[in-house]
């Protein structure tokens, strides 16, 4: 079996975890998604969405440099 290096697995996070992580309410997150100032959610089922952790972390890092 070939050894795989530098493999990045991008975990999906649901709304509850996202709210805790970024400190915004769910409605604020949706509003920011809509206006393009927050990473978009990905559909994972007929009535379920999640966010890519890497995109959220990148957004958080970019917010730190704004300060």
C-alpha positions as CSV (number, residue, x, y, z in Angstrom):
1,X,0.0,0.0,0.0
2,X,1.3,3.4,-1.0
3,X,2.0,5.8,1.9
4,X,-0.1,9.0,1.6
5,X,1.5,12.2,2.9
6,X,0.0,15.7,3.2
7,X,-3.5,14.4,3.0
8,X,-5.9,16.9,4.4
9,X,-9.3,15.9,5.5
10,X,-11.8,18.7,5.7
11,X,-14.3,18.1,8.4
12,X,-17.8,19.5,8.1
13,X,-19.3,21.3,11.0
14,X,-23.0,21.8,11.7
15,X,-24.7,25.0,12.8
16,X,-24.6,24.3,16.6
17,X,-20.8,23.9,16.5
18,X,-20.3,26.8,14.1
19,X,-22.3,29.2,16.4
20,X,-20.1,28.2,19.4
21,X,-17.0,28.6,17.3
22,X,-17.5,32.0,15.8
23,X,-19.8,33.6,18.4
24,X,-22.5,34.7,16.0
25,X,-26.2,33.8,16.2
26,X,-27.6,31.5,13.5
27,X,-29.5,34.3,11.9
28,X,-26.3,36.5,11.8
29,X,-24.4,33.6,10.1
30,X,-27.2,33.2,7.5
31,X,-27.2,37.0,6.8
32,X,-23.5,37.0,6.4
33,X,-23.6,34.0,4.1
34,X,-26.2,35.8,2.0
35,X,-24.2,39.0,1.7
36,X,-20.9,37.2,0.9
37,X,-19.1,38.1,4.1
38,X,-19.0,34.5,5.5
39,X,-18.3,31.1,3.9
40,X,-21.3,29.4,2.3
41,X,-22.8,26.3,3.7
42,X,-22.8,23.1,1.8
43,X,-25.9,20.9,1.5
44,X,-25.4,17.5,3.0
45,X,-29.0,16.3,2.9
46,X,-32.5,17.4,1.9
47,X,-32.9,19.6,4.9
48,X,-29.3,19.7,6.4
49,X,-26.4,21.9,5.7
50,X,-22.8,22.2,7.1
51,X,-19.8,24.3,6.7
52,X,-16.2,23.3,5.8
53,X,-14.1,23.7,8.8
54,X,-11.1,24.8,6.7
55,X,-13.1,27.7,5.2
56,X,-14.4,28.8,8.6
57,X,-10.9,28.8,10.0
58,X,-9.6,30.7,7.1
59,X,-12.4,33.3,7.6
60,X,-11.5,33.5,11.3
61,X,-7.8,34.0,10.5
62,X,-8.7,36.8,8.0
63,X,-10.8,38.5,10.6
64,X,-7.8,38.6,13.0
65,X,-5.7,40.4,10.5
66,X,-8.4,43.0,10.0
67,X,-8.1,44.1,13.7
